[in-house]
Amino acid sequence: MEVDRADGRTRNQLRPLACTRGTLNRAHGSATWSQGETKVLAAVFGPKAGTKKNENPEKACIEVIWKPKTGLIGKPEKEYEMILKRTLQSICLLTVNPNTTTSIIVQVVNDDGALLPCAINAACAALVDAGIPLKHLAVAICCCLADGYVTLDPCKLEEQRTKAFAYLVFPNSLVSVRRKGSLQVEIEPVEHGIITSVTRGVMPVEDYLRCLERGRAVSAKLSEFLRRSMQVQAPSDSPTAG
């Protein structure tokens, strides 16, 4: 029997989604992404000439800078930067602009759970807004395990009560991720795969596979919302979804 949560959602139900592109005038691309009360602003600067130290100059370099809502960056935020960088590197066409650096600044506006997936979704939308060549879109979801149930998109209170959770990032087909007139590159389609998987806590293989199944099923809704968000929108007509 499906058990309702404190906010009235079922365990498979996402919080209301909202995305706005082009929120910052001085950035090359920007986007805000909200899931319930969790909100993240991502800004893209570049590509700029030159790569960072120890990066391959024959490819484009992706730099991620995480800015918490308050206080200084700590170990968890550094880990978020690393996960974000690896995820974004996997969806960007790094051979199109070699020996350049694209910086993505992630600003936490509010954290009410599933912060890293929200940041990944915001960064992906900002990259599209900046016209950065991508292999495909990507969508992220958090699945937590509590009392034998898999729960999607937990709020902060649910995260604190869970014994284990997984951050999952799924690829999407190449749809509306390049501006008109931009360079076209042939890409092998990515289907039924997973880009990033990060787990916390003790999670048996069977439960992880259940998280993977639930996450992949709901990624279709996230993907459709992201695609609609990538279409040209008026400032007062930002896509929202319940």
For each residue, the residues with C-beta under 8 A, 3 or more apart:
1:
2: 10 11 12
3: 10 11 149
4: 8 9 10
5: 8 9 10 11 151 158
6: 155 157 158
7: 15 36 155
8: 4 5
9: 4 5 13 14 15
10: 2 3 4 5 13
11: 2 3 5 149 150 151 152
12: 2 152 214 217 218
13: 9 10 152 153
14: 9 17 35 141 152 153 218 221 222
15: 7 9 35 36 37 38 153 155
16: 34 35 36 240 241 242
17: 14 33 34 35 222 225 240 241 242
18: 32 33 34 238 239 240 241
19: 31 32 33 34 121 122 125 225 226 229 238 239
20: 23 31 32 233 238
21: 29 30 31 125 126 128 129 229 230 233
22: 29 30 31 129 235
23: 20 30 31 32 41
24: 27 30 41 43
25:
26:
27: 24 30 43 44 45 126 130
28: 44 45 46 130 131
29: 21 22 43 44 126 127 128 129 130 131 132
30: 21 22 23 24 27 41 42 43 44 126 129 130
31: 19 20 21 22 23 41 42 122 123 125 126 128 129 229
32: 18 19 20 23 39 40 41 42 109 122
33: 17 18 19 39 40 42 118 119 121 122 125
34: 16 17 18 19 37 38 39 40 118
35: 14 15 16 17 38 114 117 118 121 153
36: 7 15 16 112 113 153 155
37: 15 34 110 112 155
38: 15 34 35 110 111 112 113 114 115 118 155
39: 32 33 34 109 110 118
40: 32 33 34 106 107 108 109 115 118 119 121 122
41: 23 24 30 31 32 106 107 109 122
42: 30 31 32 33 104 105 106 107 119 122 123 125 126
43: 24 27 29 30 104 105 107 126
44: 27 28 29 30 102 103 104 105 126 127 129 130 132
45: 27 28 48 102 103 105
46: 28 100 101 102 103 130
47: 60 97 100 101 102 132
48: 45 100 101 102 103
49: 99 100
50: 99 100 101
51: 55 56 57 59 60 61 99 100 101
52: 55 61 63 101
53:
54:
55: 51 52 59 61 101
56: 51 59 61
57: 51 98 99
58: 95 98 99
59: 51 55 56 94 95 98
60: 47 51 92 93 94 95 96 97 98 99 100 101 102
61: 51 52 55 56 100 101 102
62: 85 88 89 92 94 101 102 104
63: 52 85 101 102 103 104
64: 81 84 85 88 103 104 106 123
65: 81 103 104 105 106
66: 73 77 78 80 81 84 106 108 119
67: 73 105 106 107 108
68: 71 72 73 74 77 108
69: 108 109 110 111
70:
71: 68 74
72: 68
73: 66 67 68 77 78
74: 68 71 77 78
75: 78 79
76: 79 80
77: 66 68 73 74 80 81
78: 66 73 74 75 81 82
79: 75 76 82 83
80: 66 76 77 83 84 106 115 116 119
81: 64 65 66 77 78 84 85
82: 78 79 85 86
83: 79 80 86 87 116 167 196 198
84: 64 66 80 81 87 88 104 106 116 119 120 123
85: 62 63 64 81 82 88 89
86: 82 83 89 90 196
87: 83 84 90 91 120 138 140 169 195 196
88: 62 64 84 85 91 92 104 123 124 127
89: 62 85 86 92 94
90: 86 87 135 138 195 196
91: 87 88 124 127 134 135 136 137 138 171 195
92: 60 62 88 89 102 127 132 133 134 135
93: 60 96 133 134 135 185 187
94: 59 60 62 89 98
95: 58 59 60 98
96: 60 93 133 183 185
97: 47 60 100 102 133
98: 57 58 59 60 94 95
99: 49 50 51 57 58 60
100: 46 47 48 49 50 51 60 61 97
101: 46 47 48 50 51 52 55 60 61 62 63
102: 44 45 46 47 48 60 61 62 63 92 97 127 130 132
103: 44 45 46 48 63 64 65
104: 42 43 44 62 63 64 65 84 88 123 126 127
105: 42 43 44 45 65 67
106: 40 41 42 64 65 66 67 80 84 119 122 123
107: 40 41 42 43 67
108: 40 66 67 68 69 111 115 119
109: 32 39 40 41 69
110: 37 38 39 69
111: 38 69 108 115 156
112: 36 37 38 155 156
113: 36 38 142 153 154 155 156 157 158 159
114: 35 38 117 118 141 142 153 154 155 159
115: 38 40 80 108 111 118 119
116: 80 83 84 119 120 140 142 167 198
117: 35 114 120 121 140 141 142 153 167 168 169
118: 33 34 35 38 39 40 114 115 121 122 140
119: 33 40 42 66 80 84 106 108 115 116 122 123
120: 84 87 116 117 123 124 138 140 169 196
121: 19 33 35 40 117 118 124 125 139 140 222 226
122: 19 31 32 33 40 41 42 106 118 119 125 126
123: 31 42 64 84 88 104 106 119 120 126 127
124: 88 91 120 121 127 128 137 138 139 226
125: 19 21 31 33 42 121 122 128 129 226 229 230
126: 21 27 29 30 31 42 43 44 104 122 123 129 130
127: 29 44 88 91 92 102 104 123 124 130 132 134
128: 21 29 31 124 125 131 132 134 137 176 177 230
129: 21 22 29 30 31 44 125 126
130: 27 28 29 30 44 46 102 126 127
131: 28 29 128 178 179 182
132: 29 44 47 92 102 127 128
133: 92 93 96 97 178 182 183 185
134: 91 92 93 127 128 137 174 177 178
135: 90 91 92 93 174 187 190
136: 91 171 172 173 174 177 187 190
137: 91 124 128 134 171 172 173 174 175 177 223 226 227 230
138: 87 90 91 120 124 169 170 171 172 195
139: 121 124 169 170 172 219 222 223 226
140: 87 116 117 118 120 121 167 168 169 170 196 222
141: 14 114 117 152 153 167 168 170 215 218 219 222
142: 113 114 116 117 152 153 154 159 165 166 167 168
143: 150 151 152 165 166 168 211 214 215
144: 150 151 154 158 159 162 164 165 166
145: 148 149 150 151 162 163 164 165 201 203 207 211
146: 149 151 158 161 162 163
147:
148: 145
149: 3 11 145 146
150: 11 143 144 145 207 210 211 214
151: 5 11 143 144 145 146 154 158 162
152: 11 12 13 14 141 142 143 214 215 218
153: 13 14 15 35 36 113 114 117 141 142
154: 113 114 142 144 151 158 159 162 165
155: 6 7 15 36 37 38 112 113 114 158 159
156: 111 112 113 159 160
157: 6 113 160 161
158: 5 6 113 144 146 151 154 155 161 162
159: 113 114 142 144 154 155 156 162 165
160: 156 157
161: 146 157 158
162: 144 145 146 151 154 158 159 165 201
163: 145 146 201 202
164: 144 145 199 200 201 202 203 207
165: 142 143 144 145 154 159 162 199 200 201 203
166: 142 143 144 197 198 199 200 203 208 211 212 215
167: 83 116 117 140 141 142 196 197 198 199
168: 117 140 141 142 143 194 196 197 211 212 215 216 219
169: 87 117 120 138 139 140 194 195 196 197
170: 138 139 140 141 193 194 195 215 216 219 223
171: 91 136 137 138 190 191 193 194 195
172: 136 137 138 139 175 219 223 226 227
173: 136 137 189 190 191
174: 134 135 136 137 177 187 189
175: 137 172 227 230
176: 128 227 230 231
177: 128 134 136 137 174 230
178: 131 133 134 182 183 184
179: 131 182
180:
181:
182: 131 133 178 179
183: 96 133 178
184: 178
185: 93 96 133
186:
187: 93 135 136 174
188:
189: 173 174
190: 135 136 171 173 193
191: 171 173
192: 216
193: 170 171 190
194: 168 169 170 171 197 212 216
195: 87 90 91 138 169 170 171
196: 83 86 87 90 120 140 167 168 169
197: 166 167 168 169 194 212
198: 83 116 166 167
199: 164 165 166 167 203 208
200: 164 165 166
201: 145 162 163 164 165
202: 163 164
203: 145 164 165 166 199 207 208 211
204: 207 208
205: 208 209
206: 209 210
207: 145 150 164 203 204 210 211
208: 166 199 203 204 205 211 212
209: 205 206 212 213
210: 150 206 207 213 214
211: 143 145 150 166 168 203 207 208 214 215
212: 166 168 194 197 208 209 215 216
213: 209 210 216 217
214: 12 143 150 152 210 211 217 218
215: 141 143 152 166 168 170 211 212 218 219
216: 168 170 192 194 212 213 219
217: 12 213 214 220
218: 12 14 141 152 214 215 221 222
219: 139 141 168 170 172 215 216 222 223
220: 217 223 224
221: 14 218 224 225 241
222: 14 17 121 139 140 141 218 219 225 226
223: 137 139 170 172 219 220 226 227
224: 220 221 227 228
225: 17 19 221 222 228 229 239 241
226: 19 121 124 125 137 139 172 222 223 229 230
227: 137 172 175 176 223 224 230 231
228: 224 225 231 239
229: 19 21 31 125 225 226 233 239
230: 21 125 128 137 175 176 177 226 227
231: 176 227 228
232:
233: 20 21 229 237 238 239
234: 237
235: 22 238
236:
237: 233 234
238: 18 19 20 233 235
239: 18 19 225 228 229 233
240: 16 17 18
241: 16 17 18 221 225
242: 16 17
